[in-house]
Amino acid sequence: MCVLFNLSQFKRLMKNQTKSFAAAVFAAVIMCGCAQDASVGVSANLNTGRAGLSVCPYADTTCDKAQKVSDVPLWPKGKVPAPNSDKPYAEKISENGGIKNVSIFSVPEPSYALYKLSSKSPAGLVIVCPGGGYSMLAYTKEGSEIALELNRCGVSAMVLKYRVPNNPKGALQDIQRAIRIARANAKKWNINPDKIAVMGFSAGANLAARASTLYMDKSYEPVDTADSISARPDGTILIYPAYCDEPGYEKRWKGSKKQANPSDYAASYALAEDLKVDSNTPNAFIVQTIEDKYYVNASVAYALALKSAGVGADFHLFNEGPHGYGLRNKDNLVRIWPELLCRWLNYHGYTEAK
């Protein structure tokens, strides 16, 4: 069991108990990989030194016991539906401050990486869609790093390499296919088929919103038995989403230039015309900042649409924080969003069943 102490609690422990006992407790906390960020009261990962999810806040069987399987084809060989790209797969690896970043600029053959928990009872699964403006995928910052945090929270994760560049129709096909594959393999992967959420960042969040509102759309012809399964996700997780408001949608997909200045559409909270929110839309967890001036209205528009449809939404709007921080924002209060998400997943039954 992982126990979290804040600094004041540890000082009281040192005062009231023997130093050897306190040292043993503190060592146990370190061995579990958990510490408390005394400044904001959220857990921090000692292995990375950044605020995020603790290694084992809810299910002690998940501490660093996930199994990773990478680059599994999403479609049977030769069955990737149109529209497709004839561009070869292309990725770029860079390093910033000792942190490796993988950016993927062309995905003609979609695939996924599975981060499956080694646990006795089924847990939920979150399908993660990296952002990149539908032009590329920020695969490390908004993909693999996120999957590891979700594992520590007590859920399995699938990181989706959906088709880019500029293939929103193909991307929708890919995420619908990923949801169906997850349900088809629920028993094999030891996941709960009724607790499959979609999660995305920026354009990836837009893709998650589209998956959550267009699941009845027949975006491709079935290629195997998995395609007879529902593509409706059970939850939606949007982190600084893009293009979910009508002005943002027009700017990205219709080439409109009248929204070049964010003040031109500061009061517009109309939902993008390609999103069909209704009472059957999954509930949502949304994170955004006011500082993210070009995209903040995308979150507001989606949250208001859910409100109008009577669908639950936990909308966390922070003041400061740029676009595209992932888990790497150390300077603003928005850095606590992973802990809030972990609690949301636990509350809604996604974490490993006890």
N, C-alpha and C positions, 0 to 999 in steps of 0.2 A: 504494500500500500504506500502511495506517495503522499507525504504530508508537507504542506506549505507553511512556512513561518515568515512573517515579516520581521524587520529589524528590531522593532520594539519588543515583539514576542520573544525573540532570541535573547535580548538583553535581560528580560525578566527571568528567562530560564537560567541564564548564567548566574543571576543573583540568588535565585531561590533553590537551585539544585547544585550538586557538585560539578566542578568543571569537567571532570571525566565523563559524567553522564551527558552534559550538554554537548561536549565534543563528539560523543558517539551519535547523538541525535543529529547533529549538524552533518556529520559524515554520511549518515544514512540518507539525508536529504540530497547531498551531492551525488551519492551513488545512484539515486533514483533519477538524477538529471534535472531536478527541479529547484528553482530558487524564487524568491519573491522580489519583484521590482518595487522597492519601497516608495519610489517617487509617485507612482500612479496606481499601485496596488494590483498589478497584473503579473502573471507568471512570466519568467524569462528562461530561455533555453541556455544552459551554461555552456553548451558546446559551441554556440554561435555568438553569444554575448549580445543578442538583440532581443527586443521585446517580441513575444509571440506566445504560442501555446506551450504549456509545460509538457514534459514528456509523457506523464501519465496522470492527468487530472481526474479522469473518470473511471477508466478501466485499467487496472494494474497489469493485465495480461498483454497490453499493447505496447509496453515500453520497448522500443527499438526491435520489435519482433515481426515487422512486416516483411513480406516477400515481394520482390520486384520482378516483373516480367516485362521486357521492353519490346517495342516495335512489332507488335502483333498486328497483322493485316486486318483492317476493318471490314473489307469486302473479300469474297472469294476471288481467286486469281482470274483476271480477265473480266470481272463483273462490276468494276467501278462504273456507276451510271453517269451518263452525261448530265450536266456539262463538265468537261474535264479539261485538263491542261496538258499540253505536250512538252511543257518545260521540265527538264530533269530536276530531281530533288537537289536542293541547295541549302546548305547551312553554313553559318559563320560562327566561330568560337573566338571570343575575346575575353580579356581579363581586366577587371577594374577593382583596384584595391585588394587584390588577392582573391576576388570572387570570380569564378568562371561564369560566363554568360554564353548560352547557346541561342542564337537567333536563326530561325528557319525562314527562308525567303521563297521557297517553292515546295509544295507538297502535291504531286500528281497522284501518289498512291497513299491514301489516308491510313493511319495506323493508330495504335494506342499503347500506352504503358500502364500496366496494372500494378498498383501498390496494395497488395492484399494482406489483411491482418491474419496473423496466426493465432486465432482465438477459438475457444471451444464452442461458443454460441454465435449465431449470425449477427452481423452489424450492418449498418447502412453503407451505401456507396455514394460517393460524390464524383460526378464526371466533371473534370476541370478543363476549361477552354481558355488557353492563353490569349492575350490580346495582341494587337499589332495592326489595327486599322483595316483588317481583312487583306492587308498587303504582305504581312509576315507574321510570325509567331514569336513572341518573347518567351521562349520555351522554358528557360531556367527560372527566371524571376517570377513568372506567372503560371508556371506549370509544375516542374519537378519539386521546387522548393515548397510549393503549396501542398502537394501530395504528401510530403513528409510531415508537415504540420497537421494535416487531417488525420494521418495515422496516429500521431501522438494524442490527438483528440479522442480517438476511439472509433474511427470509421475507416473503411477501405476507400481507395481513390483510384480513378482512372484518368490519366492525362491524355487528352485527345489531340492528335495531329490532324486537324481538319484541313480541307483544301484551301490553299492560297497560291498565288495572289488573286485578288478581285474575283472571287467565286462564291458569292453569298448563297446562291442556290445549291451549289455543291456542298458548302459548309452545313446547310440545313439538312441535307441528305445524310451527311456524316454523323451529325449529332443524333438524329432520329435513329439511325442504324446503331449507334453506340448504346443508346438506352435499351433498345431491343436485345442487343447482344448481352448486355448486363443482366436483364431479366431471364434470358434463355439459359444463362450460366449461373443463376443464383445459387443453386444447390452446390455446384462444383466449386464456386468461389466462396461459399459460406457467407452469403450476403442475404439481407432481407429484400425480396423483390418488391415489397411495398414501401421501401425507404430508399429510393434512388433519386437523388437531387442533382440538378445541373448547376454549375458554378462557372462564372466567367469574369474576366477583367477587360474593361474598355470594350473593344469590338467583340471580344469573347463573351462579355456580359450581354451584349446585344444579341449574340447568337443564343445564349442561354435563355434570354427573354423570348426570342422567336420560337425556340423549342417548347417553351412553356405556354405559348399562345397559339401555335400553329400545328399542334400535334395531330390534329384531325386531317391536316392537309396531306394528300398522297403525293409526296415529293419524288417518289421513284417507284418503279415496278418491283415487286418482291423478287428476291434472288434465292431465298431458301426459307425454311420453316420459321426461322427467327423473326422474319418480317411479318408474321401473322400476330405478333405480340404487340401490346399497346406501347406507343412511343410517348405517352404522357408522363412527364417527370412528377415526382411527389413533392418536390420543393424547388425553389429558385433562389440562388445566391448571386447577387449582383454587386460587384466591387467596382466603383467608379465607371458605371456603364456609359456607353456612347450610343448615339443615334436612336434613342428610344423616344425622343421628343420629335415633333414634326419638323421644326426648323433644322435640327441636327440631321434628321433623316434626309431632308431636301438637300442640305449642303453636301452630304456624303454621296448620295446616290443619284441626285438629280442635277448636280453641278451648279446649284444656286449660289450666287456670290453675295446676296444681300445680307447674309448673316455673318459676314467677315468680322464685324465688330460685335462682341457679345452683348453690348448694351442694346443692339438692335432687336434682340429677342429676349430680353431679360424678363419680360412679363408673360412670355408665352409658355404655357404648360400643356399644350395639346399633345396627345399621344401620337407617336408615329403611325402613319396610316397602314403599315404592314403588320402591326401588332393587334391581335384580336383578344383583348382582355374581356372575360366574362366571369360568371359565378363559378365556373369549373376550372378557372386558372389556378395553378398551385400557389400556396402562400409563399411569401418571400422574405428574405433577409437582404437589406440594401445598405451599402456604405458609400458615403459621398462627402465631399468637402465644399464649402462655399468658395474657397480659393480656386477650385477647379472650374473656372468661370465658363469655359467653352462646353462643359459637359454636365454641370450640376443640374440643369433643367431636365436632362434625360432621366435622372433618378426621381426628381419631383413628379414628372409627368407619369412615370410608371406607378409610383406610389399612389398618386391621386386616382389613377385608373383602377387600381386594386380597391381602393377605398370605395369608389363609386359602385364597384361590382360586389361589394360585401366580402372581399377576400382579405385575409389577414396579412399584415405587412409589418415587419420590424424595420423601421427606417431610421438609420443612424446618420445624422447630418452634423458633421464637425465643421468648425470654422476654418482651420488651417490644414494645409496639406496639398501638395501638387498632384498632378495626374501621373499615374503610373508608378507608384511607390512599391506595390506588392507588399512584402514583409520587411522592407528595408528602410522604412521611415522611422528614424530614432528621435526626431526633433519635435514632432507634433503629437497632440493627444490622439489623433486618428490611429496611432500605432497600437492602440488597445483593441482594434477591431477583431484580431484573431481570437482573443479571449471571449469576446461577445459572441462570435460565431460558434465557438466551442460550446458555450452554454445554450445557444439556440438549438444546435444539433442534439444536444443531450435532452433538452426540454421536449423536443419533438420526436424523440425515440430513435434517432439515427445511431447513437453510440451503442457499443456492444451490450447486448442484453445481459443482465445480471442473473 
